[in-house]
Amino acid sequence: MVELNEEQKLADKKIADWFKEESKQVFVLTGYAGTGKTTLIKHTVCDTLGLVPDVSAAFVTPTGKAATVLIKKGIPACTVHRLIYQSIIQEQEVTVNGKTIKTEKLLFRRRESIGKKIQLIILDEASMVSDDVLADILNFGVKVLLCGDNAQLPPVEGFNTFLRSPDYCLEDIVRQDKDNPIIKLSLLAREGKFIPYGNYGDRAFVLYGRKFTGQRRARLLQRADQIICGLNRTRCRINDEMRAINGFSGLPNDGEKLICTLNNWEQFIDENRTFNLVNGIIGTAVQPFYQESEYMGFMQFKPDFLDELCPDALPFDTGIFTEGRYRYKHGDYFAKFGEDGEASGVFTLNRFEYGYCISCHKAQGSEFNSVIVFDESYAFREDSSRWLYTAVTRAKEKLIIVR
């Protein structure tokens, strides 16, 4: 039995009253890191309201990584895209090297309905979702519980106006997190206060950048599950540094950490066809091989949040790794040839970059056991506090801030 604090009990009652008695379609629940948002929504939906996940309640998130965070906490979840859009196979003709080839194209359109039994949609990590996508969700006429952290960065594209006026905001840190130094540092970041240098127990550290050098730097960088920064030049420099530390050179090697930088809704990355290959997915290159003269590579890819390889080998543009730019335009087609020499289909190239160090925006919606943050919040001006808060709260167990 879940034990709620007084604030969570009040939120639980407000959500239940809204769901049972009010006609308003949306309830907005916000809460800062450590306030127990996930524990609350699971209890409220499953115990208080008596709804059944995947039957009468649909838990959704903006990304596959965020969905697996819920799944690991015992909440069946999928992406927003999977819930509200359906795939349609359509035959089309494309021109490759002056030849017209017939192929099948996977298109997506908004579903007409999402299942008669669904009474409530719970959207977690709602701060990452724009008003345009939220409008598509609301068109189904089902009640929607938005759950998010309005201290985090806004969506990369579009605006999210819903979280600006929450129906209830959790502020009290739950008992098990009261002594968590990462939560304490996140509070300072959220309030725009200076975080002093020093050690915060054995889990959080704020280091001088000019002293973060040598073997100690290399050792700590290697131990981090994820490195986060703000500026593109810093990201490129640290990725090069990490490759050198790990003994890699040239094009991506077997076992290198990569991040997808372009949505490909036609490419599923698991056998159950639950998750698509989308911008921000981090994983490992497996047995890559190259057609170097054509700036093209192929690899197996293992997403970091799944236990399986992608079911298909992924073609990708290698220009970014050799020349610092993609050689092909998004949507360029290439032909597959059968043993008879005839074109048997077409494909487009995916886009990847090194993923040892990523931007804070790319990290949003994910959590990692050990994180190093190169504090470049100053570059984000009015969003500097949001940037640092978002970066700090990506860490679950250990955090190092380098400034």
C-alpha positions, 0 to 999 in steps of 0.5 A: 500500500502506497503511503502518500504525504498530505500534499499528495493526498490532496492532489489525489482527491482533486484529480478524483473529483475532477475525473468523476464530477467535472466536465473539464477535459484536462487536469494539469498536475505539476511537480518538481523533482523529488515530489513523487509525481510518478508514485502519485499518478500510479496510485490515483489512476489504479487505486483511487479511480480503479482504472486499468492501464492499457485497458481503461487508462492509457499512460503515454510519454513523448519519447520511448526512453521516457516510456521505459522509465514508467515501465520499469516502475510498473506502469505500462506505457507507450509513446504519444505517437503510438497512441494517437497515430496509425500507420498506413502502407501506401505504394508510391513511385520514387526516382533513383538515379534516373529510374522510377521504382515502385516501393511501399511507403509507411505513412501516419495519420491521426487515429479516428478513435483510440479504443472505446474502453479508454476513459483517461489518458495520462501524459507524463513528461508533458513539458516536452509536448507542444500545444499542437500535439496536445490538441491532437490528443484532446480531439479524441474527447477523452479526459487527459491528465497532464503530468510534468515539471514546469521548471524544466525547459520548454519544448524544442519546437512550439509552445506548451501553455498548459503547464503555465496554469496547473490545477495542482502543483506538488512542492514537498519533497517526499521522505525518501528524497529529503536527504538526496543531495541531487534534489538539494542541488536541483532546488538551488538550480530551480531558484536561480541560486549559485551552487557552491563548489564542493562535495555534497556527500558521496553523490554530488560534486561541484568542481572547478573546470580549470582543475578538472584535468588529466587522468582524474578527468579521463577516469570520471568521464569514462565512468559517467553514464551520460555527459551533458553540456550546452554549447555545440562546440563543447559537445563536439570537443568532448565527444572527440576527447571521449573517442580518444580516451577509448582508443577510437578513431576514424568512422564510428567503431563497433561499441561506440555510443551514438545518438539519433538526430533525425526522426524516422517514423518508418523505422521500428527499433524493436521486434514488437514495433512499439518504438520508432527511431526518433531524434534523441534516442541513444544507443550503441553501434554494433558491427558497422561497415561502410561504403566510404566513397559514397559517405554511407554506412550500415550498422546494427544498433542497440538502443540503450533503453532496450535489451535487443538490437534493432530488427533491421540494419540501419543505413546512415549518412557518414558525412557528419563524421568525416566532414562535419556535415551531412552529405545527403538531404533528408528524404534522398532515396537509395535503391536496394538491389536483389541478386538479379540486379533489379531494384527490390526497394528503396531506403533513406539514410538515418542520421547519427552523431556521437553520443558520449556528450549530448545537449540538455535538450536531447537529455530531457525525458531521460534519466541516467544513474551517473551524470556529468554536467558541464554547466553552460547555463549562462548561454541560455539567458532567461532560461538559464535556471531551467537549463541547469535544473533540467540537466541536474535532474537527469541524474539518479544516483551520482552527479558531477557539475563542472563549472 
